[in-house]
Amino acid sequence: MKFSENRIYIDQELCTGCKRCSQVCPVDAIEGKQGEPQSVNTDRCVLCGQCIQICSAYASAFDQDIAPREQKLSERKLLPSVKEPLFAAYNEGKAPEVKAALADKELYKMVQCAPAVRVAIAEEFELPLGSLSPGKLAAALRMLGFNSIYDTNFTADLTIMEEGNELIQRLENNGVLPMFTSCCPAWVKYVEQEYPELIPHLSSCKSPMQMAGAMFKTYGAQVAGIDAEKIYSAAVMPCTCKSFEAARPEMNSSGYRDVDAVITTRELAHLIKDAGINFADLPDESFDAPLGTYSGAGNIFCATGGVTEAALRTAYEVIAKEPIPNVDLEFVRGTDGVRTAVVGAGDIELKIAIVSGLKNAVSVLDSIKAGKTDLHFVEVMTCPGGCINGGGQPKLLLPADRAVASEYRSASTYIHDSSIEYRKSHDNPEIKKLYNNYLGKPLGDKSHHLLHTKYTARR
């Protein structure tokens, strides 16, 4: 897929020109006059989908002079059974493709779910905002026909092993600092487009989703005794930029396209409803081992500050060579635009910055360009509050509901973290087994080939 193939659209028949979308766009990619249909500047768009979340212009049953609903569903690549209103701003879906793959008996279907999905999917089935539902999620995916129900949280733990060691390596070898997180594809794309001179600051780690895709068709194929070419790898994400990421030409280190299709949280709800599954009444089931076992650290990736907290839980113990005094690093949590902290670990004082919302990254990036910062680590989440508020999450029209959902989703994330047996990525027994039996060591030849990547200047 080329970048010019835009995946965020504004339906010209439905847009009223209210410009609410342009107000939330972090890169000023929405263009058009007040009161007239807007359009998306594909050269600027980072595909975050915040415009989709806020759009309130929809197709009414009384509109007689617009294309039929069936035609719009087809154009948007949505299932014909979708009943929800069709809003002006939308992303092109993948649910019909995934449904067809699920019906193909020649394919072995593997699926992964991002941490943000389990704190939001239940909202699509009239359960309270922020309901935590990992057990029902696993059960629904199994009922849909996936053969292996795996979890992006597992490779979030894997990301920490690689990214944490990469940071330590940079610190010890005078590498490029500060190191930027690389798990948010919209943020990575933004750096490639607007600050290409800062690309060396990005961690070379793939996102957890892409690490999972590479593991599915290598280690996962080996564990399942399945030929990799028979594996169909699907991902359920809160993010509308993940399809772009999966289609990047370098994301094929397994020898195949690592992730075959990405659907959003909303699209998974469409598939569940289409199959007639009563999500609310499902009994809890578990994700499959080995690629579904995760720590609390992997789970908190979806909230702003979560990647930093997860990294610190491991980096502290690697550097200080002693247990971290408290795994709950609440000082890095929160939705402030930019939050900074200094963390002592052994003889090192780590200086970190956490950025919530891409608009807030500009001042940090300009400061780094000007040589006015001595930070070591910078986390940026494009969507305010993190992936829990991604463009592919359940849509809420009222601002009050969006605020409550964000608060409750975040709270559920940390409740889940605190309830998990292992709280640190390096304590995950399946991660240890993966390195012992397959990868060797963090930043080793095999892990570097499968789990790391390069970036492209797009200016």
C-alpha positions in Angstrom: 0.0 0.0 0.0 1.3 3.5 -0.9 0.9 6.4 1.5 -1.2 8.2 -1.2 -3.9 5.6 -0.7 -5.7 7.4 2.0 -7.7 5.4 4.5 -9.6 8.2 6.3 -12.4 9.7 4.3 -15.1 12.3 4.7 -18.4 11.6 2.9 -19.1 14.7 0.8 -22.9 13.8 0.8 -23.0 13.8 4.6 -20.5 16.4 5.8 -22.2 19.6 7.0 -18.9 21.6 7.3 -19.2 22.0 11.1 -15.4 21.7 11.3 -15.4 19.8 14.6 -13.1 17.3 12.9 -10.6 20.0 12.0 -10.5 21.2 15.6 -9.4 17.8 16.8 -7.0 16.9 14.0 -3.5 17.1 15.4 -1.8 17.8 12.1 -4.3 20.2 10.4 -5.1 17.7 7.7 -8.8 18.6 7.5 -9.5 21.3 4.8 -12.6 23.2 3.7 -14.6 26.3 4.4 -17.1 26.5 7.3 -20.5 25.2 6.2 -19.1 23.3 3.2 -18.0 19.6 3.0 -14.5 19.0 4.3 -11.7 16.9 2.8 -8.6 15.2 4.1 -5.2 16.3 3.0 -3.5 12.9 2.5 0.0 14.5 2.6 -0.5 15.6 6.2 -3.0 13.0 7.6 -1.5 10.5 10.1 -4.6 8.3 10.1 -5.3 8.7 13.8 -9.0 8.7 13.4 -9.9 11.4 16.0 -12.0 13.0 13.3 -14.0 9.8 13.1 -14.6 9.8 16.8 -15.9 13.4 16.9 -17.9 13.5 13.7 -21.7 13.9 14.3 -23.0 14.3 10.8 -24.8 11.1 9.8 -27.1 9.7 7.1 -30.7 10.1 8.1 -33.5 7.9 6.9 -35.2 11.0 5.6 -32.4 11.9 3.2 -33.7 11.0 -0.2 -31.0 12.5 -2.3 -28.0 10.6 -1.2 -26.6 7.2 -2.2 -28.4 4.2 -0.7 -27.2 2.8 2.6 -26.3 -0.5 1.0 -24.0 1.3 -1.4 -22.3 3.3 1.4 -21.8 0.1 3.4 -20.1 -1.4 0.4 -17.9 1.7 -0.3 -16.8 1.7 3.3 -16.1 -2.0 3.2 -18.5 -2.7 6.1 -20.6 -5.8 6.6 -24.1 -5.6 5.1 -25.6 -6.4 8.5 -24.2 -3.3 10.2 -27.1 -1.3 11.8 -25.3 1.7 13.3 -25.6 5.2 11.8 -23.2 6.1 9.0 -21.2 9.2 9.8 -19.4 11.5 7.4 -15.9 10.8 8.7 -14.9 7.1 8.4 -12.1 4.7 7.7 -12.2 1.8 5.2 -13.0 -1.4 6.9 -11.6 -5.0 6.8 -14.4 -7.0 8.5 -15.8 -8.5 5.2 -12.3 -9.7 4.4 -11.8 -11.2 7.8 -15.2 -12.9 7.7 -14.3 -14.5 4.4 -11.0 -15.8 5.8 -12.8 -17.2 8.8 -15.0 -19.3 6.4 -11.9 -20.6 4.5 -11.2 -24.1 5.8 -7.8 -24.1 4.1 -6.5 -21.3 6.4 -5.3 -21.5 10.0 -6.6 -18.4 11.6 -4.6 -16.6 14.4 -5.8 -13.4 16.0 -4.3 -10.9 18.5 -6.1 -8.3 20.5 -4.6 -5.0 21.7 -4.9 -4.2 25.4 -7.3 -1.3 24.8 -9.9 -3.6 23.2 -10.7 -5.4 26.4 -11.6 -2.2 28.2 -14.0 -0.9 25.4 -15.5 -3.8 23.4 -18.3 -4.4 25.9 -19.6 -0.9 25.4 -20.8 -2.0 22.0 -23.1 -4.5 23.7 -24.7 -2.0 26.2 -22.5 -2.9 29.1 -21.1 0.0 31.3 -18.5 2.3 29.9 -15.0 0.9 30.5 -16.1 -2.6 31.3 -13.2 -5.0 31.5 -14.0 -8.1 29.5 -10.9 -10.1 28.5 -12.7 -13.4 29.1 -15.7 -12.6 27.0 -13.4 -11.2 24.3 -11.4 -14.5 24.1 -14.7 -16.5 24.1 -16.2 -14.4 21.3 -13.1 -14.7 19.1 -13.2 -18.5 19.6 -16.9 -18.6 18.6 -16.1 -16.6 15.5 -13.8 -19.4 14.3 -10.3 -18.3 15.1 -8.0 -21.3 15.7 -5.5 -19.6 18.0 -6.6 -16.7 20.3 -3.4 -14.8 21.1 -2.7 -11.4 22.6 -0.9 -8.3 21.7 -0.1 -7.9 25.4 2.3 -10.8 25.0 4.4 -8.9 22.5 4.0 -5.7 24.5 6.1 -7.7 27.0 8.4 -8.6 24.2 8.6 -5.0 23.1 9.8 -4.0 26.6 12.5 -6.6 26.5 13.8 -5.3 23.2 13.1 -1.6 23.8 14.4 -1.5 27.3 17.7 -3.2 26.3 17.9 -0.8 23.3 17.7 2.2 25.7 20.3 0.7 28.0 22.6 0.1 24.9 22.2 3.7 23.8 23.0 5.0 27.3 26.1 2.8 27.6 27.4 3.4 24.0 26.6 7.1 23.6 23.8 6.3 21.2 21.2 8.8 19.9 19.2 10.2 22.8 16.5 10.8 23.7 15.1 7.5 22.4 11.5 7.8 21.2 8.9 5.1 21.6 7.8 3.5 18.3 4.6 1.6 19.2 2.2 4.3 17.9 2.1 4.2 14.1 0.5 7.6 13.7 3.4 9.1 15.8 6.0 7.3 13.8 4.4 8.5 10.6 4.3 12.1 11.9 8.1 12.0 12.7 8.7 10.6 9.2 6.7 13.4 7.6 7.4 16.4 9.7 10.7 15.7 11.5 12.6 13.3 9.3 15.9 14.6 10.8 14.8 13.1 14.1 14.1 9.6 12.7 17.3 8.2 14.4 15.7 9.0 17.8 12.9 6.5 17.1 13.4 3.1 18.7 14.0 0.5 16.0 11.5 -1.8 17.7 8.4 -2.7 15.8 5.1 -2.1 17.5 3.7 -5.0 19.6 1.2 -5.7 16.8 3.9 -6.2 14.2 6.1 -8.2 16.6 3.1 -10.5 17.1 2.6 -10.8 13.4 6.2 -11.9 12.9 6.0 -14.3 15.8 2.8 -15.9 14.6 4.3 -16.9 11.3 7.6 -18.1 12.7 7.5 -19.3 16.4 3.7 -19.6 16.4 3.8 -21.7 13.2 6.4 -23.9 14.8 4.4 -24.4 18.0 1.2 -25.1 16.1 2.9 -27.4 13.6 1.4 -25.3 10.8 3.0 -24.2 7.5 3.4 -20.4 7.8 1.9 -19.9 4.3 -1.4 -21.4 5.7 -1.6 -18.9 8.5 -4.0 -16.0 8.3 -2.9 -13.4 10.9 -5.6 -10.9 12.0 -5.3 -8.1 14.6 -8.0 -6.3 16.5 -6.9 -2.8 17.3 -8.3 0.5 18.8 -6.4 2.3 16.1 -7.3 3.4 12.5 -3.6 3.8 11.6 -2.7 0.1 12.2 -3.8 -1.0 8.7 -1.3 1.4 7.3 1.4 0.1 9.5 0.6 -3.5 8.6 0.9 -2.7 5.0 4.3 -1.0 5.2 6.6 -2.9 2.8 9.2 -3.7 5.5 6.6 -5.6 7.7 7.4 -9.0 6.2 10.3 -10.3 8.3 8.6 -13.7 8.7 8.9 -14.2 5.0 5.3 -13.3 4.5 3.0 -10.4 5.2 3.3 -10.4 9.0 -0.2 -9.2 9.7 -2.8 -10.0 7.0 -5.6 -7.8 8.2 -6.4 -5.3 10.9 -9.9 -4.6 12.2 -10.9 -2.0 14.8 -12.7 -2.6 18.0 -15.9 -1.4 16.3 -15.4 -3.8 13.5 -15.0 -6.7 15.8 -18.3 -5.8 17.4 -19.8 -5.8 13.9 -18.5 -9.4 13.3 -19.8 -10.6 16.7 -23.3 -9.1 16.0 -23.2 -10.5 12.5 -22.6 -14.0 13.9 -25.5 -13.7 16.3 -23.2 -14.0 19.4 -24.6 -12.7 22.6 -21.5 -11.1 24.0 -22.9 -10.0 27.3 -23.8 -13.6 28.3 -20.6 -15.3 27.2 -18.7 -17.2 29.9 -15.1 -16.1 30.4 -12.4 -18.0 28.5 -8.7 -17.6 28.4 -6.3 -16.6 25.7 -4.1 -19.4 24.3 -0.5 -20.1 25.3 2.2 -19.4 24.5 1.5 -16.2 22.6 -1.4 -15.2 24.8 0.3 -15.1 28.2 1.0 -11.6 29.4 2.1 -9.5 32.4 0.5 -6.4 33.9 3.2 -4.3 32.3 2.2 -5.5 28.8 -1.4 -4.7 29.6 -0.9 -1.0 30.5 0.6 -0.1 27.1 -2.8 1.3 26.0 -2.9 4.2 28.5 -0.7 7.3 28.3 2.4 6.7 30.4 1.9 2.9 30.2 4.8 2.2 27.9 7.1 4.2 30.1 5.9 2.6 33.2 6.3 -0.9 31.7 9.8 0.0 30.5 10.8 1.4 33.8 9.7 -1.7 35.7 12.2 -3.7 33.7 14.9 -1.1 33.0 15.2 -0.3 36.7 16.0 -4.0 37.6 18.4 -4.4 34.7 20.3 -1.3 35.6 20.1 -1.4 39.4 20.4 -5.2 39.6 17.8 -5.2 42.4 14.0 -5.4 42.5 12.1 -2.2 41.9 10.8 -0.9 45.2 7.3 -0.3 43.8 5.9 -1.5 40.5 3.1 1.1 40.6 4.8 4.1 39.1 1.8 6.5 39.4 3.9 9.6 38.7 4.1 8.7 35.0 0.3 8.2 34.7 -2.2 10.9 33.7 -3.3 12.8 30.7 -1.3 16.0 31.1 -0.1 17.3 27.7 3.6 16.8 28.6 4.7 15.2 31.8 8.4 14.9 32.8 10.2 12.9 35.5 13.6 11.9 36.7 13.9 8.2 37.8 16.9 7.0 39.7 18.2 3.5 38.8 21.5 2.4 40.2 24.0 5.1 39.3 21.9 6.4 36.5 19.2 9.1 36.6 16.8 8.5 33.7 15.1 11.7 32.4 11.8 11.0 30.7 9.0 12.8 29.0 5.5 11.5 28.4 3.4 13.2 25.7 -0.4 12.8 25.5 -1.8 13.9 22.2 0.3 14.6 19.1 -0.3 18.3 19.1 1.7 18.5 22.4 4.7 16.8 20.9 5.7 19.8 18.8 7.3 21.8 21.7 9.3 18.7 22.8 10.5 18.0 19.2 11.5 21.6 18.6 13.4 21.6 21.9 15.3 18.4 20.9 16.1 19.9 17.4 17.5 23.0 19.1 19.6 20.9 21.4 17.9 22.3 24.5 16.9 19.1 26.2 18.9 16.3 28.0 16.1 13.8 28.0 16.8 10.0 27.7 13.4 8.6 26.8 10.3 10.1 25.3 6.9 8.4 25.0 4.3 9.9 22.6 0.8 8.7 22.1 -1.0 10.4 19.2 -4.5 10.0 20.7 -5.1 12.0 23.9 -5.1 9.6 26.9 -3.6 6.8 24.8 -4.9 3.9 22.7 -7.9 3.6 25.0 -9.2 6.6 23.0 -8.1 5.5 19.6 -10.0 6.2 16.4 -11.3 2.7 16.1 -12.8 2.5 19.6 -16.6 2.6 20.3 -18.0 5.9 19.2 -19.6 8.2 21.8 -21.3 11.4 20.6 -21.7 13.3 23.9 -18.5 14.9 25.3 -19.5 13.9 28.8 -19.7 10.3 27.8 -16.3 10.4 26.1 -14.7 11.9 29.2 -16.3 9.2 31.4 -15.4 6.4 29.0 -11.7 7.6 29.0 -11.6 7.7 32.8 -13.2 4.3 33.2 -11.2 2.6 30.5 -8.0 3.9 32.0 -9.1 2.7 35.5 -10.0 -0.7 34.2 -6.6 -1.0 32.5 -4.8 -0.5 35.8 -7.2 -2.7 37.7 -6.4 -5.5 35.3 -2.6 -4.8 35.7 -2.9 -5.1 39.5 -4.8 -8.4 39.3 -2.3 -10.3 37.0 0.2 -12.7 38.6 3.2 -11.2 36.8 3.6 -7.4 36.9 6.9 -7.1 35.0 7.6 -8.0 31.4 10.8 -9.9 32.1 8.9 -12.1 34.7 6.5 -13.4 32.0 7.4 -17.2 31.8 6.5 -17.5 28.2 8.7 -14.5 27.3 11.6 -16.3 29.0 10.8 -19.5 27.1 10.6 -17.6 23.8 14.1 -16.3 24.3 15.5 -19.6 25.6 14.0 -21.7 22.8 13.8 -19.4 19.8 15.1 -15.9 19.9 18.3 -16.3 21.9 18.6 -12.9 23.5 17.2 -9.3 23.3 18.9 -7.4 20.4 20.4 -10.7 19.1 20.6 -11.5 15.4 17.3 -13.3 15.3 15.3 -10.9 17.4 16.8 -8.0 15.5 15.7 -9.5 12.2 12.2 -10.3 13.3 11.4 -7.6 15.8 13.2 -4.4 14.6 12.7 -2.2 11.6 13.7 1.0 9.8 11.8 4.1 9.0 11.3 6.3 5.9 11.6 10.0 5.4 8.3 11.1 3.8 8.8 14.9 3.5 
